Each structure stands twice: as structure tokens, then as C-alpha cells.
Amino acid sequence: MENKKPKIKIKMSKEQKVTTRELLRHSFSTMISLKTKSISVEEAKAQASLLKQSNNLLKYELDRAIAEQTYEDLDIREIEG
């Protein structure tokens, strides 16, 4: 009997919005892949690092939105091009 490992497909596009729900879904998917040995520990660590960076960006966006609503005369320069 052959041991087939499930393949995880992630659809990526330039217009895809990142949400905390999607990050959490990806995190659980990575944990399942690690548990089933579909990916190595090194790959899981790399994915965790990327998830952490993504989470930091979402936190930045939230903090910025709160600051813009809290302080009327706040001038935050645009860094996103």
C-alpha cells in the first residue's frame, strides 16, 4: 500500500487580499503538512517566519488606521508607493 501525501494548493494573485482568517488557515495547513511529513521542519519554520511578517504588516495597518482616526491632524507619509 502506497503512502500518498496530501498536496496543498495555494492560489496566489496580485489582487488577493490577506486577512487574519487566511493567515490562520495557512498556519493550520502548514501544521497539518508538517504532521503528515509533507513538508520538512525547515520549510515549516520558513512558513512560520513569513506568517509572522504578514501578521506584523496587518498589525501596522490596524495601528495606522486607529492613529488616523484618533488624531485629526496626523500626517503619516505614504510608504506603499
C-alpha positions in Angstrom: 0.0 0.0 0.0 1.4 3.3 -1.1 1.6 6.2 1.4 0.4 9.2 -0.5 0.9 12.6 1.0 -1.8 15.3 0.5 -0.7 18.2 -1.6 -1.7 21.7 -0.5 -2.6 24.1 -3.2 -2.4 27.8 -2.6 -3.9 30.2 -5.1 -1.9 33.4 -5.3 -2.8 36.5 -7.2 -1.7 40.1 -7.2 -5.3 41.2 -6.1 -5.6 38.6 -3.3 -6.3 40.3 0.0 -4.7 39.0 3.1 -6.8 38.6 6.1 -6.2 37.2 9.5 -8.6 34.3 8.7 -6.5 33.4 5.6 -3.2 33.6 7.6 -4.7 31.3 10.3 -6.0 28.9 7.6 -2.5 28.8 6.1 -0.9 28.3 9.5 -3.1 25.3 10.2 -2.5 23.9 6.8 1.3 24.2 7.4 0.9 22.4 10.8 -1.0 19.6 9.1 1.6 19.3 6.4 4.3 19.1 9.0 2.4 16.5 11.0 1.9 14.3 7.9 5.5 14.9 6.9 4.5 16.5 3.6 7.0 19.3 4.4 10.2 19.4 6.4 10.7 21.2 9.7 12.9 23.8 7.8 10.0 24.5 5.4 7.6 24.9 8.3 10.0 27.3 10.0 10.2 29.4 6.8 6.4 29.5 6.5 6.1 30.5 10.2 8.6 33.3 9.6 6.6 34.6 6.6 3.3 34.3 8.6 4.9 36.4 11.4 6.0 39.1 8.9 2.5 39.1 7.4 0.9 39.4 10.8 3.2 42.3 11.7 2.1 44.1 8.5 -1.5 43.6 9.4 -0.9 45.0 12.9 0.9 48.0 11.3 -2.2 48.7 9.1 -4.5 48.4 12.1 -2.4 50.7 14.2 -2.2 53.2 11.4 -5.9 53.2 10.8 -6.5 53.7 14.6 -4.0 56.6 14.7 -5.5 58.3 11.6 -9.0 58.2 13.2 -7.8 59.2 16.6 -5.7 62.2 15.6 -7.2 64.6 13.1 -4.0 66.5 12.2 -1.8 63.5 12.0 0.2 63.4 8.8 1.6 59.9 8.1 3.7 59.6 5.0 2.7 57.0 2.4 5.3 54.2 2.2 3.3 51.9 -0.1 4.1 53.7 -3.4 
